[in-house]
Amino acid sequence: MKQLMRVESFAREEDGVTVVEYAFIALLVALAILVGITEVGQELATIFDKFHGYFRTS
């Protein structure tokens, strides 16, 4: 009977769910930052390549 009460108590516990939700949100934020940094990096590489080509041919 005591084991059954522990299982029921564990099933009602919502702390673990909250942790998983926060971890999922953190993952999405990190993914958005990574995508943003990648896009900015590619744009900067294009700009620097244009400058390099301009100064190289002069």
Distance bins in CASP14 RR format, pairs under 12 A and 6 or more apart:
PFRMAT RR
TARGET T0000
AUTHOR 0000-0000-0000
RMODE 2
METHOD distances of the structure
MODEL  1
1 7 0 0 0 0 0 1 0 0 0 0 0
1 8 0 0 0 0 0 1 0 0 0 0 0
2 8 0 0 0 0 0 1 0 0 0 0 0
2 9 0 0 0 0 0 1 0 0 0 0 0
3 9 0 0 0 0 0 1 0 0 0 0 0
3 10 0 0 0 0 0 1 0 0 0 0 0
4 10 0 0 0 0 0 1 0 0 0 0 0
4 11 0 0 0 0 0 1 0 0 0 0 0
5 11 0 0 0 0 0 1 0 0 0 0 0
5 12 0 0 0 0 0 1 0 0 0 0 0
6 12 0 0 0 0 0 1 0 0 0 0 0
6 13 0 0 0 0 0 1 0 0 0 0 0
7 13 0 0 0 0 0 1 0 0 0 0 0
9 15 0 0 0 0 0 1 0 0 0 0 0
10 16 0 0 0 0 0 1 0 0 0 0 0
11 17 0 0 0 0 0 1 0 0 0 0 0
13 19 0 0 0 0 0 1 0 0 0 0 0
14 20 0 0 0 0 0 1 0 0 0 0 0
14 21 0 0 0 0 1 0 0 0 0 0 0
15 21 0 0 0 0 0 1 0 0 0 0 0
15 22 0 0 0 0 0 1 0 0 0 0 0
16 22 0 0 0 0 1 0 0 0 0 0 0
16 23 0 0 0 0 1 0 0 0 0 0 0
17 23 0 0 0 0 0 1 0 0 0 0 0
17 24 0 0 0 0 0 1 0 0 0 0 0
18 24 0 0 0 0 0 1 0 0 0 0 0
18 25 0 0 0 0 0 1 0 0 0 0 0
19 25 0 0 0 0 0 1 0 0 0 0 0
19 26 0 0 0 0 0 1 0 0 0 0 0
20 26 0 0 0 0 0 1 0 0 0 0 0
20 27 0 0 0 0 0 1 0 0 0 0 0
21 27 0 0 0 0 0 1 0 0 0 0 0
21 28 0 0 0 0 0 1 0 0 0 0 0
22 28 0 0 0 0 0 1 0 0 0 0 0
22 29 0 0 0 0 0 1 0 0 0 0 0
23 29 0 0 0 0 0 1 0 0 0 0 0
23 30 0 0 0 0 0 1 0 0 0 0 0
24 30 0 0 0 0 0 1 0 0 0 0 0
24 31 0 0 0 0 0 1 0 0 0 0 0
25 31 0 0 0 0 0 1 0 0 0 0 0
25 32 0 0 0 0 0 1 0 0 0 0 0
26 32 0 0 0 0 0 1 0 0 0 0 0
26 33 0 0 0 0 0 1 0 0 0 0 0
27 33 0 0 0 0 0 1 0 0 0 0 0
27 34 0 0 0 0 0 1 0 0 0 0 0
28 34 0 0 0 0 0 1 0 0 0 0 0
28 35 0 0 0 0 0 1 0 0 0 0 0
29 35 0 0 0 0 0 1 0 0 0 0 0
29 36 0 0 0 0 0 1 0 0 0 0 0
30 36 0 0 0 0 0 1 0 0 0 0 0
30 37 0 0 0 0 0 1 0 0 0 0 0
31 37 0 0 0 0 0 1 0 0 0 0 0
31 38 0 0 0 0 0 1 0 0 0 0 0
32 38 0 0 0 0 0 1 0 0 0 0 0
32 39 0 0 0 0 0 1 0 0 0 0 0
33 39 0 0 0 0 0 1 0 0 0 0 0
33 40 0 0 0 0 0 1 0 0 0 0 0
34 40 0 0 0 0 0 1 0 0 0 0 0
34 41 0 0 0 0 0 1 0 0 0 0 0
35 41 0 0 0 0 0 1 0 0 0 0 0
35 42 0 0 0 0 0 1 0 0 0 0 0
36 42 0 0 0 0 1 0 0 0 0 0 0
36 43 0 0 0 0 0 1 0 0 0 0 0
36 44 0 0 0 0 0 1 0 0 0 0 0
37 43 0 0 0 0 0 1 0 0 0 0 0
37 44 0 0 0 0 0 1 0 0 0 0 0
38 44 0 0 0 0 0 1 0 0 0 0 0
38 45 0 0 0 0 0 1 0 0 0 0 0
39 45 0 0 0 0 0 1 0 0 0 0 0
39 46 0 0 0 0 0 1 0 0 0 0 0
40 46 0 0 0 0 0 1 0 0 0 0 0
40 47 0 0 0 0 0 1 0 0 0 0 0
41 47 0 0 0 0 1 0 0 0 0 0 0
41 48 0 0 0 0 1 0 0 0 0 0 0
41 49 0 0 0 0 0 1 0 0 0 0 0
42 48 0 0 0 0 0 1 0 0 0 0 0
42 49 0 0 0 0 0 1 0 0 0 0 0
43 49 0 0 0 0 0 1 0 0 0 0 0
43 50 0 0 0 0 0 1 0 0 0 0 0
44 50 0 0 0 0 0 1 0 0 0 0 0
44 51 0 0 0 0 0 1 0 0 0 0 0
45 51 0 0 0 0 0 1 0 0 0 0 0
45 52 0 0 0 0 0 1 0 0 0 0 0
46 52 0 0 0 0 0 1 0 0 0 0 0
46 53 0 0 0 0 0 1 0 0 0 0 0
47 53 0 0 0 0 0 1 0 0 0 0 0
47 54 0 0 0 0 0 1 0 0 0 0 0
48 54 0 0 0 0 0 1 0 0 0 0 0
48 55 0 0 0 0 0 1 0 0 0 0 0
48 56 0 0 0 0 0 1 0 0 0 0 0
49 55 0 0 0 0 0 1 0 0 0 0 0
49 56 0 0 0 0 0 1 0 0 0 0 0
50 56 0 0 0 0 0 1 0 0 0 0 0
50 57 0 0 0 0 0 1 0 0 0 0 0
51 57 0 0 0 0 0 1 0 0 0 0 0
51 58 0 0 0 0 0 1 0 0 0 0 0
52 58 0 0 0 0 0 1 0 0 0 0 0
END
